[in-house]
Amino acid sequence: MQQDQQNQKKCNLQLIPQNSIRIKKYCKGMAINKENSLLLIDSLYFIAVYAFKNGSINKLQLLQSRSSAHATSTFLNKKSYFISSSQNSLILWSTTLLGSYKYIKKLEEHQNTIFCIALHPINENLIFSSSQDGDIKIWSISSKKNPCKQTISATIGKIIQLLINQEGDKLIVLGDNKKILILQQNGTQWDNKYQVEYNQEINKICFMNNNSFCFSSKQMVLFSHLAQNLQISYIQEETINFYFSENLLINECIHFFKSDTFPFFYDQNKQVLLIVGVCNLYIIKYQNIESGKLIIDQVIKYRDVQQSSSFIIAFMSKDGKYLMISDLKSFQIDIFELQDLY
């Protein structure tokens, strides 16, 4: 009942501009640590590390990293490390040794370019990665010998996203051929639980809770314009149930630098889904949790149409406080603070 009342409560959020960063190369990804004190900006050839405090930034270091256009760096929540990729290797860096240019560990068992990285939400020694050939590797970064604990070959096309739920017992593998694979933890191993094929191309998946996720798919509207259609799926013990309520379309003609960069995030604290359009931030809520129906609760304009580019990448801090939007046309990253006016 309390959750239903919270869902019915109208959002009253605002975006406060904090800072802007001019970059020389296009940004393929961003990451910020749990304390909101370090910011990473990922490009094809380097990782720029910034000190971050209340929206203010100061460049600390430039680390060389010849990564693919897909895999991006990510921070560990509890340890002072972050993970990046370089071609077919994973690299573990210490945030306390940035001045030395020296990484802590390199994991090199992938045979092809790494596309995706995911961290276990509870056991941070566990890291998941996928490569161009469809191999998924599960690593234990604390192991000095044989850190790769399992390799799974996925037959779902090119893997464009790895996503793990809050309890850390289900891993969703999103392919570019309208298929997803769901792996279930079974002791120290991960089993192929089931494979699902959709009737449309999926761009990105976002867990709403441990057993339900939202996915975005392309939809043709207004001739050649591409909108995004959002729907909810529920995972049960032996199957997945689909609730196709009224289509919720976000139509701002976003074009993607890469398919998995469609910028949408779920804020567990506010229980809202945030979607970054070309000019507006959309705040999405459940209208009815049981049916999986979503509604647009608030729209926040963050720039004018004249300033806009349809090529953007966005990233949100883990606490939902900061939103960073990279414009691939102007080579600029804008930093906003998301404030609740209640």
N, C-alpha and C positions, 0 to 999 in steps of 0.2 A: 504494500500500500504506500509506504514512504517513497519507494522508488517511482511508483506511478505519479505521485504528487510532484516529485522532482522533475519528471519528464514533462509534466503539464505546465511547470513554471516557465514563464517567458524569459529567454536570455536577454541580458543587457550588457553586452561586451563592447569594448572599443579598442582600436589599434592605435598605439602611440608611437610615432616614428622616433627611433633612438639614434641610429647612425647609418652610414653608408660606406661601403668599401669598393674602391675601384680596383679591378684586377686586369692583368695583361693577357691572361689566357682564360678560356671559358671554364666555368665551374661545372664539374660533373657530379658534385656531391658536397654535403656539409655535415658536420657532426659537432655536438657540444656535450661536454661531460655533465655528470649528474649535478655537480655543484655550480654549474653555469659559470665556470672560471676559465675554461679553455675552449677555444673554437678552432676547428679544423676546416680548411677549405681545400678540396681535392681537385686536382687537374690531372691531365694525362701524364705529366712529367714531374710534378712536385706536389708536396703537401705543405701548405702554409699554416703555421701554428700561431694563433693569436692569444694573448691574455685578454680575458673578457670579464668586465665588471660593470654591472648595471647599464649595459648597452654600450659602454666605452670599450675601445679595442686598442691593442698595442701589439705589433708583430714581434714575435719572439724568435722564430726559427723558420727556415725553409729546408725541408727534407726532400731529397730526391726519391722519386718513386715512379717507375715506368709501369703504370697499371693500365688495365683495359679501360674502355669507355663505360664499363658497366659497374664493376665492383667498387664500392666506396668505403672509406674508413669508418670505424665505429669505436666508441669508448666502452671499456668495461665499467660496470656500475660500482663495484666494490674495490677493485684494485686500481693502482695508478698506472694503467696501461691503456694503449689503444692498438687496434689491429688495422693494418692496411694490406693491400695486395700489390704485387709486382709481377706482372705476367702470370706465371703458373705457381707463384709462391705466396704464402701468407707471412707477414712480417709483424712481430710483436715489438712495440716501442714502449719505453718507460717515460711517463710525463715528468719524472724527476731528473732525467738525464738528457734533456733536449739539447743542451749545449754541446754534447759530445758527438752529435750526428750518428751515434752508434745504436743499432737496434739490439734488442735482448735475444731474440730467437727468430729463426726463419724455418718455415715448414714447407717442404718442397716435394711432395708426392703426387701432385696433380700433373698430368701429362699435357694439359691444354690450359688456355687462358682462363683465369678465375673470373666468374661473372657475378657471384652473389656470396655474401657473408651474413651469418646470423649467430647471435650469442644466446646461450641458454640463460633464461632469466633468473635461475636459482643457483645452479652450479656453473660458475664462470670459468671453470677449467674446460668446459665443453664448448667447442666452436664447430659450427657447420659451414661448409663451403661447397660451392658447385662450380663446375668448369664447362667450357664450351662443348665438350664431348658428352655431356649429360651425367657425368659422375658426381655423386654427392659424397663428400668425405666428412667423417665425424672425428674430431681431434680432441686430445687431452693435452692442453698446453703445459701442464705440470709434469708430464712424462718426459724424462730425459732420453729414453730409448723408445722407439716405435710409437711416436705420438699419434699416428693415425690409427684409430681403433676400429673403424669400419668404413667400407666403401660400398655404396649402393648405386647401381646403374639405373637411371630413370629413362623411360622411353616415352617422353612427353614433349619431344622437340627441344628447342633451346630453353634452358631454365632462366627465367627472368626475375624470380623472387623466391626467397626462402623466408618463412615466417613461422615463429613458434609461439604457442599460447602461454598465458601467464603461469600456469602450473608446470609448464615445461615438459609435458608428456605427449604433445602432438606437434608435428612439424608439417606444415603445408608447403608443397613444392609446386610453384606455378610455372607452367610451360607456355610457349608462344603458339601452341597448336590447339587451343581451346580446351586443354586438359589440366587437371590438377591431381597431384599425388599426395595422399595423407599418410605419413609415417607415425606409428605409435611406439612409444617406449616400452620395451619388454625387458626389465632388468637392466643389464649393461648394453643391450643391443636395441636396435630400432628396426621394426618390422613394417613392411609394406601393407598397410591396413586396407586401403582401397584407392581406386583410381576413378575419377569422375570426369566426364566429358560434357562441356557446355555447348550450347548452340550458337555462341558468339565469342568473339575474341575478348579475353579479359586482360585489363591493363595492370591492375594492382588489387591486392587483398589486404584487409585490415581486420584483426581480431577485435570484436566488441567485448567479448568475455571468453571464458575458457572453452566454450562449446558453440559459439556462434561467430560468424565473420561476415563482413560486408565486402562486396567486390564491385569493381567498376568495369563497365564494358562500353565500347563505342556504340553510338547510335547516330544514324544519318537523319538530320533534320535540316530544313531550309536549304534544300538542294545539296550543296557540297559541304556544308558546315558540319563539323563533328561535335556532338554533345556527349556527355557521359551519363550512363544509366546506372543507378545504384540499386543493389538488391542484397538481401540478407539470406544466408544459409545457416542451418542448424545442424551440428554434428551429434548423432546419437551413437549408441554402442556399436551397431552393425551397419549403419547406413547414414546418409545425409538427407535431410528433408529440405525442400526448397519452398520458400514462401514468396510467390510472385504477386505482390500486391500492386497497387497503382505504381506505374513507373515514376521514379523521381529523376528528372533530367536536369543536369547542370549544363547550360548552353552558353559558353563564352568562347567557343572556338579555340580551345587550347590545342596546340601542336606539341608533340613530345620530342625532346632530344633523344630519349630512349623510352621504350614502352612502359617501364616500371616507375618512371618519374612522375606519374600523375599524382599531384601533391594533395593527399588527404590523410588525416591523422585522427585517431580517436583519443580524446582526453578522458581518462578514467575518472578523474576527480569531478569534472563538470558533467560527465556522461553525455558528451556531445561529439559529433563528428565534424571536423573542420576541413573544408575544401577550398583550395586556393584557385581562383579563376584568373583570367587575364587582368581584370581591374577590381574584382571584389573577392572578399572572403565570405564563404557561405557557412553558416552554423546550422548543422543538421541534428535533429533529435528524433527519437522514436515517438510516433503518435500512439502506437499500440505495440507493446513489446511482444505479445503473443502472436500477432499476425506478421510481425516484422515490418510494419509500415513505417516509412520515414517521411519526415516533413522538413521543409526549410523554415527554421525558426527565426533566423536573423540574417541579414545581408549587410556587410560592412565594406564600404568603398575604400580602397587603399591607394588608388591612383587614377588619373584621368585617362580616357581613351587615347588622347593625343600622345601620352607618354608611354603607352603600353606596347609591349611586344608579345606575340603569341607563343614565344619560346621561353619558358620559365622552368626553373627548378626551385622547390621550396623545402624547407626543413624546419621542424618544430622541436624545441627543447623538451626534455623528458617530463618536466613539470608543467608543460603547456604555457609557460610564461612568455617565451620569446619565439617569434616567427621570423625566419630569414628567407627572403625571396631573391633568387638570382635571375637576372634578365640576361639571356644569352646574346641578345642583340647589342646591348649597351655596355656589356662587361661590367655590370654593377650589381652589388649585393646590398639590398636594403634590409635593415634590422628593425623590427617592430616589437613593442611590448604589448601583450594582450591583457587588458585589465578588465576585471569584473566590476561593474558600477553598483552592484548591490551592496 
